[in-house]
Amino acid sequence: MLLIVLLLILFFGVMVGVGVYSRKNATDVNGFVLGGRSVGPWLTAFAFGTSYFSAVIFVGYAGQFGWLFGLASTWAGLGNAFIGSLLAWNILGRRTRIMTQHLDAKTMPDFFGKRFNSTPLKVVASLIVFLFLIPYTASLYNGLSSLFGLVFNIPYWVVILIMAVLTGFYVIFGGYMATAINDFIQGLIMLVGIVAVILAVLSQNGGLLAATQKLSAVPAEGWTGGAFTSFFGPDPLFLLFVVILTSLGTWGLPQMVGKFYAIKSEKAIQKGTIISTIFAIIVAGGCYFLGGFGRLYADKISFSANGKPLFDSIVPAMLSTLPTIIIAVVIVLVLSASMSTLSSLVLTSSSTFTLDVIKPASKNEMTEKKQVLIMRVFIVFFIIVSALIAVFKDANPGVTFIAQMMGVSWGGLAGAFLAPYLYGLYWKGVTKASTVVCFIWGTGLAITQFVISMTGVNVAAWPSFFALMFKTSLHSGVFAMVGGLIMVPIVSLFTKKMEKAKVDAMFTCYEEKVEVTKKVALKDEE
């Protein structure tokens, strides 16, 4: 107990210290939101990774998908690394940095407004962020209660209050730079923590070979054994949907893409790509690999009245038998994962709402100082709202709409934003109408999924295509993203094009010539 308390005090002290240290970088909008667009590769890569992987993945997804797919759930982690990180950096990183600086866009809605010359589009995008990011933010507190319950006998709301206050402190003081530095520290804790936990769990089960042999003996429907150690698990199609949503979805999330706005240079992008990918392989791959052994603890987890496992109880059950030092590391790990993602989300929400809704609606000119002040106020507001939602959900487990809203938020954001953002960076022919259609499509599917989940409609009786589309929020989220990628170019071909001269002027930023050394590129032949 003393060890855990000392670790937490040290952890919290460092977080607060970083916030105070970074306040000098948060005096204007550019510094507060983007760190002056001068953040290096290590900080950016770790900020990307820690915003990506929260306690939701470590406690919720690792337990859920590990239970459903066994060791094959590791594919989700590898998908996060190679699609959600490596490809995202290569395809979005450089172009995002160049065009957003050229357009002076500080948020994703701001990019949409300037790229498509439409203030209403910017406001609508901001409202979508507000609608879907708040419940997603509240979900970050999930899992903290059960993990803290392993050691501390304190109410859940106290845990939430501590996490919310400390996160709010360093984000309000230091803005993006404080978030990035703390993300780096928290990322190091996550790397060490996940490796330590995996080694401890395997050791407890006799090593990797013995643990795998035990898992191979667990039967599944249609299998006498080996289902949970097979290459693609017992349900490959569902596994594919999980990989697509959790990997490709990051391309359309404003808090993830926003990391590319702030990166410093070409060299930083190249290094950041490698660092981010390795981080994701270890953390995401490790989390899902760990969860794959969840069925070895079937006698220790909690089940609902209908006999289904409570997925959030699986990883805590695995950890409950480990030595105290490992539990201490895990508690700091989960706090790190949750606080890093929470800081990113509330900074994204507050900056988006201030710059894209409040500022355009203001009749008077807003100074930089006033904009930063308003953002700080909204950071407090968003943290309070998300914390209250989490406490209310915990105190009223029968109120299911909050959990359902959390489930559809990722798919709603990615479904609305991914396609127009990606095409908007690369293709001059994207139209405002196609972006509007994609916004409607992505949010429409998410809201429909929410209604279906709330009303308990049996979609199995629907035509097979729609039954598959709305089977779960994971399925509807994938259909929202893939559908948007198909719709945007088709609608763009048949709707009014933007003024050619304006679009050409936007894309001139990619044509600006820069000098590089011969080790980077050879001269063209004379």
Secondary structure, 3 states (H helix, E strand, C coil): CHHHHHHHHHHHHHHHHHHHHHHHHCCCHHHHHHHHHCECHHHHHHHHHHHHCCHHHHHHHHHHHHHHHHHHHHHHHHHHHHHHHHHHHHHHHHHHHHHHHHHCCCCHHHHHHHHCCCHHHHHHHHHHHHHHHHHHHHHHHCCHHHHHCCCCCCCHHHHHHHHHHHHHHHHHHHHHHHHHHHHHHHHHHHHHHHHHHHHHHHHHCCCHHHHHHHHHCCCECCECCCHHHCCCCCCHHHHHHHHHHHHHHHHHCHHHHHHHHCECCHHHHHHHHHHHHHHHHHHHHHHHHHHCCHHHHCCCCCECCCCCECHHHHHHHHHCCCCHHHHHHHHHHHHHHHHHHHHHHHHHHHHHHHHHHHHHHCCCCCCHHHHHHHHHHHHHHHHHHHHHHHHHHHHCCCCCHHHHHHHHHHHHHHHHHHHHHHHHHHCCCCCHHHHHHHHHHHHHHHHHHHHHHHHCCCHHHCCHHHHHHCCCHHHHHHHHHHHHHHHHHHHHHCCCCCCHHHHHHHHHHHCCCCCCCCCCCCCCCC
